[in-house]
């Protein structure tokens, strides 16, 4: 009789544990970067930004951000760390290439940042 209550309770507990564990953000790769390149036109000036986040479990090293006309060098990005860069005026405004060790190569075109509605 007790087995009738134990088995469904164990199944419900296992399902709840699985849901909990899958809802926790975990790095799925040892080495991974997320790169976002965007342009923001706020009607006063046009600004370009490159955001790099280490989404892996380990440090990523020797990060090179190639703007086409010059490069930025970042020696190390730790897991979870976010780097925000502002390219110089002479940088290419079409795309940015990010390389890093081990074996990371990402090319991103600049996207337009969504406009916010201004309330007066």
Backbone bond lengths (Angstrom), bond angles and torsions (degrees), N, CA, C in turn:
res aa  C-N    CA-C-N  psi(-1)  N-CA   C-N-CA  omega(-1)  CA-C   N-CA-C  phi
1 X - - - 1.449 - - 1.530 111.22 -
2 X 1.317 116.57 -40.28 1.465 119.81 -179.48 1.520 111.19 -67.41
3 X 1.323 117.54 -28.81 1.459 121.68 179.77 1.528 111.52 -62.41
4 X 1.314 117.24 -30.61 1.463 122.03 179.10 1.525 110.44 -61.84
5 X 1.332 118.10 -34.47 1.465 122.22 -179.25 1.529 112.74 -87.76
6 X 1.313 116.67 -31.10 1.459 120.84 -175.75 1.528 111.70 -71.53
7 X 1.317 118.14 -44.99 1.459 121.62 -176.22 1.536 111.62 -63.35
8 X 1.349 119.98 -51.15 1.474 118.08 178.19 1.532 112.69 -62.23
9 X 1.305 117.41 -35.64 1.463 120.54 178.64 1.526 110.38 -65.00
10 X 1.316 117.34 -41.30 1.463 121.24 178.76 1.527 110.70 -65.81
11 X 1.321 117.23 -39.59 1.464 121.02 179.25 1.527 110.00 -65.54
12 X 1.318 117.54 -45.37 1.467 121.29 178.64 1.526 109.95 -62.18
13 X 1.315 116.97 -41.89 1.468 120.67 178.30 1.520 111.84 -62.64
14 X 1.320 117.28 -41.61 1.467 121.04 179.37 1.527 110.75 -65.85
15 X 1.320 117.46 -40.50 1.467 121.07 178.54 1.526 110.02 -64.81
16 X 1.323 117.56 -44.14 1.465 120.88 179.46 1.526 110.89 -63.18
17 X 1.323 117.74 -39.89 1.464 121.48 177.99 1.530 110.50 -64.50
18 X 1.323 116.80 -42.18 1.468 120.30 178.94 1.525 110.96 -63.53
19 X 1.315 117.76 -41.99 1.469 121.02 177.90 1.517 110.26 -63.13
20 X 1.306 117.34 -43.55 1.466 121.35 179.61 1.525 111.09 -62.05
21 X 1.319 116.97 -46.51 1.467 120.23 -177.23 1.524 112.20 -67.56
22 X 1.319 118.16 -33.28 1.461 119.42 179.22 1.522 112.28 -78.37
23 X 1.320 118.07 -17.06 1.466 119.91 178.97 1.520 112.47 -84.89
24 X 1.324 118.30 -13.57 1.459 122.23 178.34 1.524 108.14 -82.36
25 X 1.354 117.24 123.65 1.463 117.75 178.23 1.529 111.07 -67.55
26 X 1.310 115.89 123.64 1.460 120.81 179.75 1.524 108.48 -129.80
27 X 1.294 115.12 142.20 1.461 119.55 176.31 1.524 108.18 -67.92
28 X 1.316 116.06 130.42 1.456 119.19 -177.30 1.523 112.76 -97.29
29 X 1.332 116.63 -14.81 1.459 120.22 -179.34 1.523 109.60 -122.83
30 X 1.312 115.55 154.88 1.465 119.48 176.29 1.523 111.21 -68.29
31 X 1.335 117.14 -42.09 1.466 122.13 -177.02 1.524 108.78 -131.29
32 X 1.335 116.43 117.24 1.467 120.06 -179.64 1.524 110.09 -157.64
33 X 1.313 115.46 141.91 1.462 121.82 174.71 1.521 108.65 -123.94
34 X 1.326 115.18 146.51 1.458 121.92 170.54 1.523 106.21 -113.34
35 X 1.319 117.08 129.03 1.467 121.58 -177.41 1.523 108.91 -122.33
36 X 1.327 116.15 132.31 1.461 122.24 174.63 1.520 107.66 -127.49
37 X 1.313 116.55 124.06 1.467 122.13 178.35 1.521 107.01 -118.61
38 X 1.331 116.37 121.81 1.457 118.59 -177.05 1.519 111.76 -142.58
39 X 1.333 113.87 159.24 1.460 120.53 174.38 1.518 107.48 -119.28
40 X 1.325 114.90 138.74 1.457 122.02 -176.33 1.518 108.54 -122.48
41 X 1.318 116.04 113.69 1.457 121.30 178.38 1.522 107.58 -106.43
42 X 1.331 116.27 106.30 1.468 120.32 -177.81 1.527 112.10 -99.41
43 X 1.321 117.72 26.79 1.468 125.32 -179.46 1.523 113.26 70.91
44 X 1.298 119.44 -12.21 1.462 123.06 177.36 1.526 110.06 -104.48
45 X 1.327 115.67 -41.34 1.463 120.47 -178.80 1.522 109.63 -156.11
46 X 1.304 115.20 158.00 1.454 122.24 178.15 1.519 107.92 -103.56
47 X 1.344 116.26 121.55 1.465 121.26 -178.91 1.526 109.16 -118.63
48 X 1.325 115.15 140.11 1.458 121.76 176.24 1.522 108.43 -109.86
49 X 1.340 116.46 141.79 1.461 121.60 178.61 1.524 109.04 -138.72
50 X 1.332 114.84 147.97 1.458 121.95 171.92 1.523 106.22 -126.75
51 X 1.333 115.97 122.97 1.462 121.72 -179.91 1.524 107.65 -112.72
52 X 1.329 115.70 126.91 1.465 121.61 -179.79 1.520 107.88 -121.96
53 X 1.340 116.88 127.91 1.460 122.23 179.33 1.524 108.36 -125.99
54 X 1.333 115.99 132.22 1.460 120.50 174.34 1.525 107.36 -82.66
55 X 1.326 116.71 107.19 1.455 122.12 -179.65 1.526 112.32 -98.60
56 X 1.316 116.96 6.66 1.459 121.29 179.45 1.519 112.30 -91.42
57 X 1.334 115.47 -178.87 1.467 121.69 -179.78 1.521 112.93 -88.68
58 X 1.342 117.52 -17.02 1.464 121.38 -175.65 1.522 111.16 -122.13
59 X 1.335 115.18 164.00 1.461 120.71 175.20 1.525 109.81 -61.34
60 X 1.333 115.32 142.68 1.462 121.91 172.09 1.522 105.93 -107.55
61 X 1.328 117.25 133.09 1.462 120.69 -173.72 1.524 111.67 -119.07
62 X 1.339 113.53 165.05 1.466 122.06 176.50 1.531 112.22 51.12
63 X 1.325 115.39 52.54 1.461 121.45 -179.27 1.530 108.64 -80.42
64 X 1.326 116.25 125.72 1.463 122.30 178.24 1.525 107.69 -118.16
65 X 1.334 115.49 124.10 1.458 121.77 177.10 1.526 106.57 -106.66
66 X 1.328 116.20 110.03 1.466 122.67 -174.78 1.524 109.30 -101.96
67 X 1.339 115.32 113.12 1.465 121.60 -179.82 1.524 112.49 -91.61
68 X 1.304 117.74 2.12 1.460 121.66 -179.15 1.515 112.65 98.91
69 X 1.332 117.56 -44.45 1.464 121.39 -179.47 1.524 112.15 -104.47
70 X 1.318 117.22 -16.70 1.465 122.22 176.55 1.529 108.12 -162.33
71 X 1.338 116.36 172.35 1.462 121.66 -176.90 1.523 110.47 -131.25
72 X 1.336 115.85 146.64 1.464 122.82 168.64 1.519 107.27 -105.10
73 X 1.337 116.76 145.43 1.461 122.01 179.50 1.520 108.89 -120.38
74 X 1.330 116.43 129.41 1.462 122.85 176.28 1.523 106.50 -121.31
75 X 1.339 118.00 115.76 1.469 120.17 -175.55 1.528 114.20 -62.45
76 X 1.341 117.52 -37.90 1.466 119.84 -174.43 1.526 109.50 -156.75
77 X 1.339 115.65 140.28 1.460 121.84 170.90 1.526 106.66 -125.96
78 X 1.319 115.90 122.03 1.468 121.43 -178.22 1.527 110.70 -80.40
79 X 1.335 118.11 159.13 1.467 121.02 178.62 1.531 110.87 -55.94
80 X 1.323 115.95 131.34 1.456 121.64 179.95 1.517 114.70 83.74
81 X 1.323 117.59 -11.52 1.465 121.03 -178.08 1.529 110.64 -74.63
82 X 1.347 114.92 141.34 1.466 122.13 179.30 1.523 108.88 -117.43
83 X 1.330 116.22 132.50 1.461 123.28 177.53 1.528 107.24 -117.16
84 X 1.336 116.69 130.01 1.463 121.46 177.13 1.523 108.03 -116.01
85 X 1.329 115.80 123.25 1.461 121.79 -177.84 1.525 110.41 -118.09
86 X 1.316 115.86 147.60 1.463 122.81 174.43 1.522 107.87 -118.28
87 X 1.326 117.70 108.04 1.467 119.79 -179.40 1.528 111.65 -62.81
88 X 1.322 115.04 150.18 1.470 120.58 175.88 1.524 109.86 -66.35
89 X 1.326 115.21 166.20 1.467 120.74 -179.26 1.524 113.00 -62.39
90 X 1.337 117.88 -29.06 1.465 120.25 -177.74 1.530 113.32 -85.58
91 X 1.331 117.54 5.40 1.466 120.84 -179.85 1.525 110.81 -74.13
92 X 1.328 115.96 154.06 1.457 121.24 174.04 1.524 108.49 -62.18
93 X 1.308 116.49 137.14 1.469 120.87 -177.52 1.529 112.04 -103.32
94 X 1.312 116.48 17.07 1.458 119.87 -178.98 1.522 112.73 -103.52
95 X 1.330 116.17 -47.90 1.465 119.32 -176.16 1.515 109.84 -152.52
96 X 1.332 115.02 165.99 1.458 122.80 175.81 1.532 107.08 -134.50
97 X 1.328 115.79 142.39 1.460 121.37 178.93 1.520 108.81 -116.03
98 X 1.331 116.31 128.65 1.464 121.84 179.61 1.522 108.07 -118.12
99 X 1.335 115.72 125.06 1.462 121.18 174.95 1.520 108.41 -123.38
100 X 1.324 115.86 153.15 1.464 120.64 179.81 1.516 108.93 -161.17
101 X 1.320 114.12 165.36 1.466 120.00 176.39 1.516 107.98 -101.73
102 X 1.298 117.01 135.98 1.456 129.11 7.21 1.530 112.31 -98.53
103 X 1.290 116.43 125.14 1.477 125.03 167.98 1.527 115.07 55.76
104 X 1.330 117.62 44.88 1.463 120.76 176.35 1.526 108.11 -108.74
105 X 1.334 115.78 130.15 1.462 122.32 179.42 1.527 107.18 -144.66
106 X 1.334 116.72 113.58 1.465 121.66 -176.71 1.526 108.69 -131.73
107 X 1.328 116.76 130.90 1.463 122.11 174.36 1.525 107.17 -117.80
108 X 1.330 116.09 127.23 1.466 120.95 179.78 1.518 110.12 -128.35
109 X 1.318 116.00 133.55 1.458 121.03 171.05 1.523 107.67 -84.20
110 X 1.325 115.90 147.53 1.459 119.33 176.95 1.524 108.87 -69.09
111 X 1.311 116.08 132.34 1.463 121.30 177.35 1.521 108.62 -106.85
112 X 1.329 116.08 157.23 1.457 120.76 175.90 1.522 108.94 -80.44
113 X 1.310 116.36 131.36 1.456 121.35 176.31 1.521 108.40 -74.89
114 X 1.306 117.29 138.05 1.465 121.26 -179.58 1.523 110.33 -60.42
115 X 1.320 115.24 138.04 1.471 120.99 179.57 1.524 109.47 -77.35
116 X 1.318 114.98 139.52 1.461 121.03 174.77 1.529 108.00 -93.59
117 X 1.301 116.40 141.66 1.457 120.77 177.75 1.522 108.25 -76.85
118 X 1.326 115.54 128.02 1.463 120.12 -179.60 1.524 109.59 -91.95
119 X 1.318 115.67 132.17 1.457 121.70 178.18 1.514 108.09 -106.39
120 X 1.317 116.66 125.50 1.472 120.51 -178.84 1.496 110.77 -103.13
